[in-house]
Amino acid sequence: MNSSIDKALRSFELGNYDDVIKYANQLLINNKSSFQAYQLIGKALKSLGRIEDSITFFNKALSIEPHNIDILKELGNLNQIIGKNNLASKFYLKALQINKNYGPALTNLGSIQWLDGNQEQALQLHRLATIRDPKLIAGWINLSNVCSMRNLISEAEVSLRKAILLKPECHTVQFIILKTLTMNCSWSLLNEYLNSLNQQINSIEHSPFFL
């Protein structure tokens, strides 16, 4: 792999987004057709909150790789952020034309349908996302939220349990699940989940520490 891309990827992992842009631009000096460089700049700009600029670079990446579903998904996400849900839907639908099993596009379309007031369609899209991509945590959490709002309490709790099992030690997932359980007033499952987190903490505290 190109050393500039290596440095850009490493910088992204460390959260050094200005360095990501610097190294990716170094690659573009000699290789204008590197969709990965444009993609990395787009991701860095997104992390910096420069959404419009991020869209510009993801569009450049898409012009090189028009069938890349991850780029299409990112463009959908970015347009959702700035409220352009119709355009976001077009990117998600394009991704699904390429891969009908692409869970992120399905669940994000479900979220847009919910905002548009199409509750039943939103529910079916979230369900379909979890069927076609059962390892998609966001799909299970979104499904749980929609089920809760439609008073489908049993399905809401089952969906959250699926999310918990997928990444039980991920702090981001833990935060989202705690927030969701609290918002949904799922006190029994919340208590059960807090107990499981306490067990995780205790096991870490009693584990040997290595430098």
N, C-alpha and C positions, 0 to 999 in steps of 0.2 A: 504494500500500500504506500502511496505517496507520503513522504515525511511531513509535508504541510498538512495533509488530511489527518495523519496520526496526531500531530500537535493540536489541530483544531478539535478533534474528537476528545482528546485528553482534557483540553481546556474546558470543553462543554461539560464533561463529567465533574470537573472541579468548580463549575459555576463561574468561570472566568470568561464571560461572554464577549468582552471587548477583544480578548485574545483570539477567540473563535473567529471573529470577523477578520482580524488581522491575518491569521494563517490561511483562512479560506480564500481571502483576496490574493494572497501570494500565489496560490495555486492557479487562480483565474488569470493571472498575468500571462501564463504560458499555456493554459488550457481553458479556453472560454466555453468548452462543451461539457465541463464537469458539473453535472446536475447535483452531485453530492455536495460540492462546494456551495452552490446556491441554496441548497436545502439547509445546510448547516448555518449559513448566514441568516436564513429565514427563521430558524429555530432560535438562534441567539437574539435576534431582534424581537421576537415574540416574548422571550424571557425578560427582555429589557422594557417591555411594554410598548414597543414601537410597532404597533399592529399594522398600520398602513404600509410602512416600509417592509415589514415581514411579508405581507401579501405580494408586494412587488417581486421579491426574490423567490418566493414559492412559485409564482407564475413563470418566472424564468426557468426554474427547475422543471416545471410541467411542460414547457415548450420543448425541452430536450427529451423528457420521459413522459409522454402524454398518457401512458397506461399504468403509471405508478400509483397504486391505490393509496399508499401512505401520503403522498403529496396531495392527492385529491382530498383525502380526509383532513389534512392540515388546512387546506384552503377553505374547506367547509367550516372547520372550527373557527378560523380567523374571521370569516364573514359572519358567523353567529355572534362572535364577540362584539362586532360593531353593528349588530342588529339587521344585517342583510340576510334574513332567513331564507328568502326565495332563492338567492344566489347560492347560499350554503347548501340548500336541498339539491340543487343541480349538480354540485360537486359530489355529494353523497350518492346520488342516483347514478352518476357516471361511474363511480367506484363499484357500485353493485352490478352494473352492466358487465364489468370486467370480472368481478368475483361476487357471485350472489350470496356467498357465505361470509362476507366481510362484516363481522359483528359491529365494529365501531360506527360504520355508516348506518347500519340498521338502528342502533340505539340512539344515535344522534338525530336521525330522522324522527324517531319516536318523540324525542324531546321537543322538536320543532312542532310536531303535530299536536302535542299537549298544549303548547303555548298558543296555537291557533284554535284551540277549543275542540279539537277532534280527539276526545278522550279514548274512545274505543279503538280507533286506529293507532293511537299512541301505545296503548296497552298491547295490542297485537304485535306491533313492531318491536317493542322491548322483549316480549316473549320470544319472538322469532330470533332476535339477536342472541339470546341465551341458548336457544336450541342449536343454532348454527355455529356459535362460538362459545361453548360452555365454560371456557377458561377466561372469559372477559369479565373482569371484576366490575367495571363500570356498568355493564349490561345488567348484572344482578342487582346492583345498588339502584340503578334507574328503575328497574322493574319493581323493586321493593317500594320505592317512593310512590310510584303510580298506583300500585295495589293498595297502599296505605290510604292514599287520597280517595280511592274508590271504595274504601272500607272492605277490601279483600285482605283481611288481617292475616289469615293463615298463610296465604301465598306470599304476603309481604315478609313474614318472618322466615319462611322457607328460603326465600331469595336472599335474605341477609345472611342466613346460615351458610349458603353456598359461597357468598363473598368472603365470609370469615375463613372458611376452609381453604380457599385458594391462596391467600397470603396472610396467615395468622400473625406473622411477626413484622409486617410492614407498617410503620408508624403512620404513614399517610392514610392507608386503608383503615387502620384502627381509629383515627380521628374521624374519618367520614362515617364509619359505622356507628361510633358513639353519638355523633351529631344526628344521624338518621334515627337511631333508636330513641333519642331524647325528643326529637321533633314529632315522631310517631307515637310517643307515649307508650312504647313497648317496654313497660317496666320490668316484667318478668324476664324477658330476653336480655334486657340491659343489665340486670343483676347477674344473670348467668354469664354474660360476656365479661363483666368487670371481674368476676371470680376467676375466669380463665386467664385474664391479663395478670391478675395477682399471682397466679401460679407460674406464669412465664417469668415474672419479675423475681420470684423466689428461687426459681431454678437457675436464673442467671447469677443471683447473689451468692448461691452456694457452689457455683462452678469455679474451677481454678482460673486465675487471671494470668495471662502470658504477655510479656512485653516483646 
